[in-house]
Amino acid sequence: MDNNFEMDLTLLERVNPVFNTAKTTLYQLAGAGDTDAAAIAEKLGLTSEGTQNTQNTTVLPEQLLAGIVNMEARFKTMTKLAEQSKCDVMVDLPCGYTPRAIQMSRKGQRFVGLDLPAAITEAEPAILSLIEPEKQKFVKFSAVDATNYASLKAALEDESGEVCITTEGLLMYFTDSEAGVLCDNIRRILEERGGVWLTTDPEISLFYILTLQSICGDRFMEIMMNAKQQMSDKSDVTLGGNRLLVKPQDAAGGMKTAMEFLVSHGLKAERMILHDHLPELNSLSKLTPEQAATFTENMKKCAFWKITLADSSKQLDAADAGSSGIDVSANLGAGTLNMAFTGRLDTITAPNLLTFYETHKDQVKAVRIDCTNLEYISSAGLRVLLIMKKGSVGGVTLNGINDVVKEILEQTGFDSVVNIEE
């Protein structure tokens, strides 16, 4: 294959259409008066029509105003909370095109921006060109897949100290399986480095609806439907497909489900009420006094989530579970044995894994295995899975399986023995 070719950005965009929404949010932040965002937008040649409208929808004035207020509140609050975490490195996932790297570099704060290749290819040179040369040492960008632990680990391998991982608008595009893999990946990073995960995502829909209600009044439903169509057009994916996302129509139930989901992955969450952490917002000057007052009051009803390792979660020494053919990492939290395999689970490597499981089985109620980097599984490996399944009331769940492993499971009938998250 000839590697000497120029990448067509339109092809990257077609593979990862979600990155279109990052340009939408950048322009909204510029509309709130953020001069760094405006400078990036100018570098990229972005326009209101190009970032806000689609072939099917035209953004309505109230909708644009709500987006500007929502985006400024989201961006500034997250930056404030990240700084208050006192972590050594801020890891923005996804970083999109926002000016956070510029603003962190001015303060001498280490910043790592992670995103899909399409966004990084375009955003990195534009943003770095706006950072003073002597400050660029504080900033790093890397293209990653958030569901691929190896890519996340590689992006952070040169960093030291605790990390503050921030996610804004990432989980809304994930399936249940992908959300679970992301949680496992972040848990592993926090176990290795320490720190915290800050996210808007569980209540992001509630946050937006409350903002829209503050501004739109009687036209709320009309504008909400237009906004929903616009978002669908921009991302070309189905939204809201996992248990970490709180549905506004059942906020209490959704929060309970989301927190239980986190616990099953060795994590715990604390809700940080928006009203209590909002910094001064330029965009509120664009509202009437009544709209601004309603917005501020509504922010008492939604929160960012501060996620850390669950108290009952502990990293297990899984060195003995691996061998020359497989690496195993393991974590036990809330009765769930979370493992990640790298390599081959076969006749040679299976006995060590079984010995490891037998050592801890009295504490295990369910088993979850990240198979993203599992290359092959033999009949010996399948027998270990069956033993785990019989010994765990919650069964065995596999996620991230490749086509080779999937075919083996289907041919042997094991796809009906274990739970498989697509």
C-alpha positions, 0 to 999 in steps of 0.5 A: 500500500502506498502511504505517500498520499494526501488525506482527503478530509471529506473521507475522514468526515464521512467515516466519523460524521459526529465531528461535524457537531464539534464545529457547531459548538465552536461557533456557538462558543464564539457567539458567546464572546469567546475571542479564542473560539472566534480566532479558531473559527476564523482560522478554519473558515467557519460560518454561521450557515455552515456550522448551524444549518444542514440540508434539511434544517435551518437553525431558528433564532431562539435555538441558536441563542439557546445553543450559545448560552448552553455551550458557554455554560457547559464550557466554562463550568467544565473548565472551572471544575477541571482547574479545581480538581488540582490534577496535573494533566487535563485530558479533554476527550473529545477535545473538538475545536474548542479553545481550552488548549489555548486557555490552559497553556496560558496558565501553564496547565498541562493539556492533552486533547484527544479526538477522532482523526478527522478533528485532530487533523484539522484542529491541531495546526489551527489551535497550535498556531494561536498559542505562543511558541514558548507555551506550546510545550504544555499542549499535546493532541492525539488521535484516539478511539475512546473505546480502544484502551491501547490508543488512550494509553499510548496518548498518555504514556509521556504524561505524569501525575494525576489526570482530570478526564473531561467528556462533553457530548461523547456518550450520547453517540455510544451504544451500551456496549461502547459506553461500557468499554469507555467506562472500563478504559477510564477506570483503568486509567484512573487506577494507574494514574489517579485523578477524576472523570468529569462529564456533562454527558449523563444529564446533557439532554436535561441541561439542553432542554432546561436551557431551551425552556428558559428562552423559548417559552410557548415555542419550546416544542417547535424549536425542540423538534427542529433542534433534534432534527438538526443534531441528527443531520449533523451526526448521522447517528442514532442518539441516546442509546445507552444506560448512562444517559438520563432521559428527561422524562424519567430523570430520577429513574435514569440517574439511578440506572446510570449510577448502577451502570457505573458501579458495575464498571468499578466507578461511582458518581457525585452530582455537581449541581450546575447552579452551584458552580456556574461562572459569570456568563457573557451570553446571559446579557443576550437574554431578557431579565426574565429569561436569564432568571429562569435559566439560572433557576433551571440550573438547580435541576441538572448537574455535571457528574464527578466520577471516581473509582468506587470505594469497593473497587480494587485493582487485582494483581493479575500477573499470574493470570497471564503468560507469554501468550496473553496479558490480563488486567483485572479489577473487582468492584461491587461483586463484578470481576472486570477483566481485559485480555490482550493476546490469545486465550488458548490451551497454554494460557487458559490454565493460569486464567482459571487459577486466577478466577478460582482464587477470587471466585468467592467474591465474584457475582458477575464477570465482564471481559473487555475483548477488544485486544483478544486475538483468539480463543480456543476450546480450552479458553471457552471452558474457562468461560463456562466455568466462570459462567456457572460460578457467577450468578450474574454470568459472563459478559463479553464486549469488544469482540472481533470477527474472529472471536465472534465466529468461534463463539457462534460456531460453538454455540457459546454466543448463547452461553455468555452475554455479548454486548455489541 
